């Protein structure tokens, strides 16, 4: 884990650059590519940006819950990097499961 580059906190929201890549500016002043070569026209790019803005609060909630989970798990023998790797691997596995239907969102029955 120690050889992996630490993620850079975004300074700006994501934007499409001239090459059609979804990027953001990090607090270190560098531009980072989130998705390379997205095949969308100007109208679709605007739709993507609108949806990302609307989903911002949900993402903030996810981040808060993930941080809380990490704090809880770090009380075990796992260090921060190990707990983070476990969290990301678990989320990736759950979110990539194609044959299962997604769970209800909080508040739905």
C-alpha positions as CSV (number, residue, x, y, z in Angstrom):
1,X,0.0,0.0,0.0
2,X,2.8,2.4,0.8
3,X,3.8,2.7,-2.9
4,X,0.4,3.8,-4.1
5,X,-0.2,7.5,-4.7
6,X,-2.5,9.1,-2.2
7,X,-5.7,10.6,-3.7
8,X,-5.7,14.4,-4.2
9,X,-8.6,16.4,-2.8
10,X,-10.6,18.1,-5.6
11,X,-10.4,21.9,-5.6
12,X,-13.1,22.2,-8.3
13,X,-16.0,20.1,-9.4
14,X,-15.6,17.9,-12.4
15,X,-15.6,19.4,-15.9
16,X,-15.2,18.2,-19.5
17,X,-12.0,19.4,-21.1
18,X,-11.4,20.0,-24.8
19,X,-10.5,16.3,-25.4
20,X,-13.8,15.1,-23.9
21,X,-12.2,13.9,-20.6
22,X,-14.0,14.4,-17.3
23,X,-11.4,16.1,-15.1
24,X,-11.0,18.0,-11.9
25,X,-8.5,20.4,-10.5
26,X,-6.8,19.2,-7.3
27,X,-5.7,21.2,-4.3
28,X,-2.1,20.7,-5.5
29,X,-3.0,22.8,-8.7
30,X,-2.8,19.8,-11.1
31,X,-5.6,18.6,-13.3
32,X,-6.7,15.0,-12.8
33,X,-8.5,12.8,-15.3
34,X,-11.5,11.0,-13.9
35,X,-12.8,9.5,-17.1
36,X,-10.8,9.5,-20.3
37,X,-12.4,10.0,-23.7
38,X,-16.1,10.2,-22.8
39,X,-18.1,10.1,-26.0
40,X,-20.7,12.8,-25.4
41,X,-21.8,15.9,-27.3
42,X,-22.2,19.3,-25.7
43,X,-25.8,18.8,-24.6
44,X,-25.0,15.4,-23.1
45,X,-22.0,16.9,-21.3
46,X,-24.3,19.5,-19.8
47,X,-26.7,16.8,-18.7
48,X,-23.8,14.9,-17.0
49,X,-22.7,18.1,-15.2
50,X,-26.3,18.8,-14.0
51,X,-26.7,15.3,-12.6
52,X,-23.3,15.4,-10.9
53,X,-24.3,18.7,-9.3
54,X,-27.7,17.3,-8.1
55,X,-26.0,14.2,-6.7
56,X,-23.4,16.3,-4.7
57,X,-25.3,16.0,-1.5
58,X,-25.7,12.3,-1.8
59,X,-21.9,12.0,-2.4
60,X,-21.3,14.2,0.6
61,X,-23.4,11.8,2.7
62,X,-21.5,8.8,1.3
63,X,-18.2,10.4,2.1
64,X,-19.3,11.1,5.7
65,X,-20.5,7.6,6.2
66,X,-17.3,6.1,4.8
67,X,-15.2,8.3,7.1
68,X,-17.4,7.2,10.0
69,X,-16.9,3.5,9.0
70,X,-13.2,4.0,8.7
71,X,-13.0,5.5,12.2
72,X,-14.9,2.5,13.6
73,X,-12.8,-0.1,11.8
74,X,-9.5,1.7,12.7
75,X,-10.3,0.8,16.4
76,X,-9.4,-2.8,15.3
77,X,-5.8,-4.0,14.5
78,X,-6.3,-2.7,10.9
79,X,-4.4,0.5,10.1
80,X,-5.9,3.3,8.0
81,X,-4.5,2.0,4.7
82,X,-5.7,-1.5,5.3
83,X,-9.2,-0.3,6.4
84,X,-9.4,2.0,3.3
85,X,-8.4,-0.9,1.0
86,X,-11.1,-3.1,2.6
87,X,-13.7,-0.4,2.2
88,X,-12.9,0.3,-1.4
89,X,-12.7,-3.4,-2.4
90,X,-16.0,-4.1,-0.7
91,X,-17.7,-1.2,-2.4
92,X,-16.3,-2.1,-5.8
93,X,-17.4,-5.7,-5.4
94,X,-20.9,-4.7,-4.3
95,X,-21.4,-2.0,-6.9
96,X,-20.1,-4.2,-9.8
97,X,-22.4,-7.1,-9.0
98,X,-24.5,-7.3,-12.2
99,X,-26.8,-10.2,-11.3
100,X,-28.2,-8.6,-8.1
101,X,-30.8,-5.9,-8.0
102,X,-29.7,-2.7,-6.3
103,X,-31.0,-2.2,-2.7
104,X,-33.6,0.5,-2.0
105,X,-32.3,3.9,-1.3
106,X,-32.6,5.1,2.4
107,X,-36.2,6.0,3.2
108,X,-37.7,3.7,0.5
109,X,-39.5,0.5,1.3
